[in-house]
């Protein structure tokens, strides 16, 4: 496994992390990827998929705990439930986990639970942690994060319309959320909901709050499950949910008011296809066609470039902070999904009609990755911010270029003879 760690970060990976990386890779390759087929077979078809979940998950969870591969994403060593790895070390593990459908959930690192746990660890009070964080850390329940709303541009959180009105010791919630990922799971017990508690606050970013809402609270209705390019992602699901006079204790507010790698797998499928000697076009195997070789080479280069970009962001978070790594995070959020989509698309092309069917995971992979260009903040928002920040360098650059031109002119006068006017 050491050979899979990029040389530029090798010195930053501790021996314990290296050992864990080896176990993660073996677990994914020998147990999780084969279990993917079992997962879908046990899931079956029809509406009953929303009432249960494939039991293979529980077996894999027990196995992950036995191997010491539980809650790997928690980088804070002070938490006894966390693994204590750096963001860089965990990024390498997440890369391996992303190769399997079941591996993230089996190791309790799946979205949206990992992000929700991190939010509760950072901002939740002791009561909130005991009630919701503890069972999440144990993998006993699941959660959902509810932010996006229909009919508005939710990428700008100041547009959120859900109201959270304070009445005595309660908040009363009214509104509609959609793309509530995880809400379809029968194990989902808690919604982390973003809404407006102070719509008149002159500071737009102090109008919103985050409230913890038990999924069983009266007044909550799951209207439908949305599909992503035809996939409904059961039992996880992406729900459209209405809140009608939903009442929760005021103590459920978080922090206070107003504080609110599938590319590698695709390349493997491409390699498997083009190296099948039964597959020939125009009298020779696919692997002997120059364009196919170029696809493979470009995919390898792009995957490695994307990987280093992610690891660079992780290093900056480890060394400085999330705030100081905003640029690197935004770069990765724009660059990586586009690269992954390109690699998957080449793999689909190499498989022909089979690539868009249910006989390979490629179509599902493409649909899931495509949503990242929206769900994790639209590319346009990241690009706008990156472009604006780069533009702020202009004045200093112009000053530097003017000084350089002035210095060059002086040096020419000092070191070069005037040109012969006769020539």
N, C-alpha and C positions, 0 to 999 in steps of 0.2 A: 504493500500500500504506500510505502514511503515514496516510491517512484511516481505516484499519482499526485503528490504535493508539489505545486510549482516551486521551482528553485528559488524564486525571489522571496518566498515567505517561509521556506523550510526552517530557517533558524528561529522562527517565532512559534513553531509547533512543539509543544512539550511532549515528553515521553508518554504521559498518561493519555494525552489526546491522540497520539499516534496509535497506541494500543486500542483505544476506543474506535478510532477510524477503521482499523482492521476488523473489529467485531461488527461494526455497522455494515461495512461492505459485505462481509460474509453473510450476515443476517438478511440483508436485502437480496443478495443474489441467490442464496440457497433456500431461503424460507419465504420471504415476502413475495418476490416475483412469481414463484410457482403458486403461491396462495392467492394471487390476483384472480386466477381462473376460478378458484373455489369460491371466492367472494361473490363474483357475479353469478355463479351457478346457484349459490344459496339465496342470493337476493331475488332471483326469479323475475316474474313479470306481474303487471297489474297493480291495483291500488294497495294491496296488502304490503307492498314494499315500504309504505310510510308508517306501518304499524310495528315494525320490528327492525332488526338489523342482522347481517350475516354473523352467525356465531363463531366463525373462524377468527373474527376480530378479538374475541376474548382469549382465545388460545394464544394468539400472537402477542397480545398485551402481557400475558403471564410470562411468555418466553422472553420478551424484551426486558421485563423487570429482572428476570433470572440472569440475563446477560449484562445487566447494569446499563441498559440503553433507555432509560426513562427520564423524561423531562430534560432532554439534552439542551434545549434552547435557553434554559435559565442560566445566564452567565454570571449572576451574582453569587459568589462563593459563600456569602454569609447565610444563604438560605439552605437549610438542610435538605429540602426537597429538590434542590437544583444540582446540576452536574458541575457547575462552576467553571465551564470552559469560556475562553475568550470568544468574542463575536467571530473572529477569524477562524478559530478552530471549529466552532459550530457551523460556520458557512460551508466548510469542507464536508462535514457530516450531512448537512441538509442537501448538499449536492447528490450524495449517494441515496438518501431517503427519497428524493424526488423521482427516482427511477421506478418506483413502485406505487401503485394505487393505494395499497393498504399500509405501507411502511410508516408514513407520518402519523396516522391514527394509532398504529400499533405501539409507537414509541411516545405517544401523548405530545406530539409536536405539530399536530394538524391545525390548520386555520379553520375557523376563526378563534379556536380555543387558546392557541398560544398567545395571540395578541391580546385577547381578553384577560388571560391570566397575568400577562405583563402589566396591563392597565391596573388590575386590582392589586398586584404586588406593589406598584409604584404609588398609586393614589388612594387605594381603599383603606378604610379604617379597620380597626381590629374586628369589629362585629361583622363587617362585610367580608373580611377575609375568612373568618371562621365559617360563615354561612355558605359562601359561594366559592371562594378561592380553594379552600381545603379539598372539597369533593372534586373540583376540576383538576387539581394537582394529582389526585389519586386516580383520575380517569373514570370516576363513578358517574359523572354527568357530562353533558355537553352544553354549549352556549351559542348565542348568536349576537351579532352586532348590527343594530338597526340605525342606519343613518340616511340612506338614499330614499328620496321621495319622488313619486310621479309628478309630471307637469312642471317641474322646476329643474334648473341646472344644479344638481346636488354636489358637483365638484367644487362649488363655492359654498362652503358650509353656512355662510351668512344668509343664504336663501332658504334655509330650513324653515318649514311652516308649522310643524307639529308644536302644539301649545302644551306647556306644562305650568298650570296655574296653581299657585299656592293657596290652599284652603285649610287654615288651622295647622294641624300636624300632618297634613297630607299634600301630595301633588296630584292634580287631576290632569290626565293626559288625553288629548284628542288629536287625531290626525291619521294619516296613512303612510306606511312605509312599504317599500318593495325592494327586491333583490336582497332580502334578509337571509343571507346564506347561513345554513345550519338550522333554520327554523323548522324544517320538515322532519328532523330527526326525533324519534320518539323519546330519546334520552335528553333532549334539549330542555333544560329546566330554568334557564335565566337569559333574559334579553338585556343587553346593554344598549340603552336608547339615547340618542341625541335629539334634543328638542329645545324650544325657546322658553326660558323662564322669565326673561326680562326684555321683551321686544322693544321697549322704549329707551333702553340704555343707549346713550350717544356713542359709545364705543361698540362698533358692530360685533367685535369678537368677544364681548362680554355678555352678549345676549343669550348665548347657548349654554346648556348644561348637559351633563350625562347622568342618567338615572338608571338604577338597577330595577328591573321589572320581572318578577317571577312569571314564567310562561303561562302558568295556570290562572293568572289574575282575571277576575271577572271583567268583561267588556272587551277582551281581545278576541279577534276573529281572524283566522287565516283564510283569506278569500280564495287563493289559488297558489299553485306552484308554477313558477316561470321556468321555461326551458331555455337552454343556451344552445343555439344552432340545432335544436331538436332534442337535446339531451336534458333530462330533468334532474339528473344527479341524485336520484333517490339512493338511500334514505336521507341524505344530507339536505338537499333541496334549497331553493331560493324563493322564499315566500313573499306574497303581497299581503300585508297585515293591516287591519284597521284597529284603531284604539278609540273606543267610545266611552267617555267618562271613566277611564281606567284610573283607579285610585291606588296610590302606593304611599307608604310612610315617608315623611320628609327625610328621615334618616337614611333613605335609600339613595340619596343624591351622592355622587362621587366627588370628593374634594371640596365642593361648595358651588354655589351658583356662579355661572359664567366662566368655569374652568374646564370648560369643556375640552427541476432541470430535466425538463423533458427533452431537451435537444440531444443530449448524449444517447438517450434511449432511441430517439428517432434515427440517429446515425447508425446505431447498432442494427436497427431493422433494415436500413438501407443496405448496409454491408451484407446482411444475411441474404437479401434479395439478389443483389448483383453478383454474389459469389455462388449462386445456385446454378450449376452448369446445365440444368435442364431448361433454364430460361435463356433462349437465344433469339436474337433479332438480326436479320440480314446475314445469317450464317455464322455468327459468332456470339459468345457469351456476353451478357451485359457489361461485365467488368472490363472487357476489352475495348469498349467504345470510349473514345477520348472524352466525350462530354460527361459520361458517368464518372470517370476518374476525376475530372475537374470538380464535379459536384461534391465528391468525397473530400477532396483537398480543401475546397472552400469552406465546407462545413467544419472540418477540423480546425482551420485557422480561426473561423468566426466563433466557434465554441470556446476555444482557448482564450480569445480576446475578451469575450463576455465574462468568462470565469475570472480572469484577472481584474476586470473592472469591479465585479462584486467583491472580490477579496480586498481590493484597494479600499473600497468603502468600509468594509469591516475593520481593516487596520486603522483607518482614521477614527472610527467610532471608539475602538479600543484605546487609542493613544490620546484622543482629545475628548470628543463627545458627539452625540447625535447632532446637536446644533451646529457644531463645527464641520460636520460631514454632510451637510444638506446638499451641497453641489454634487458630491460624489454619489450620494443616494439617488438624486434626481437623474443623473447621467445613466446609472444602472437601470433605473425604472423605465427609461426610454429605450435604451440600447438593447437590453437583454431580450425582452419579449419580441422585438422585431427580428433579432437574430434567430431566436428559437423558431419563430414562424417560418422563416426562410428555410431552415434546416428541415423542419417537418414537411414543408411543401416539396422539397427535393425528394425526401423519402417517399412521400405519397406518389410522386411522379414515377419513381423507380418501381413501385408496386402496381402502377396502372389502376384499373378499376377496383382492384382489391384494396387499394390504399384508402379509398373513400367509403369502404364498407365496414361492417362490424367484424370482419375476419381479422383485422389488425387493429391495434389501439391508436393508430395514427390520426384518424378522423376525430376521435374523442380528445386526443392530446391537442390537436389544433384548436378545437372549440374552446377548451379550457384556457389555453395560453392566450387566445385572441381577447378574452375578457380582461386580461391584465392591462391591456392598453386603455381600459376604461375604469375598471374596478379599483385599481391602485392609484387613481388620479389620472385623468386623461393626459396623453402625451402632450397635447397642446399646452396644458397648464405648466407642466414641467419645462417644456421648451421655452415658453414665455418667460418664466422666472430665470432660467439659465441665460437666455438671451439678454434680458434686462441687466442681470448681474455682470455679464461680460461687457455690456455696453458702458458700464460705470468705469471701466478701465480706460476709456477713450481719452479723457483729458490728460491723464498721466502719460499715456503712450504718445500723444501729440507733443506734449512738453519734452519728453525724452527724444523724440525724433527731431524736434527743432534744435535741441542742444547738440545732437549728433551732427546735424547738417552744419551748424555753426562751427563746431569743432573741426569737421572735415574741411570746411572752407579755410579756416586758419592754418590747418596742417598743410593744405595744398600751397598756400601762400608762402609758408616757411620752407617746405621741403622740395618744391617743384619750381623749375624755372618757367618764366612766362613763355607761352608758345611763340615761335618765330612768326611775326606778322606776315612775312613773305611766303610762308608755306600754306 
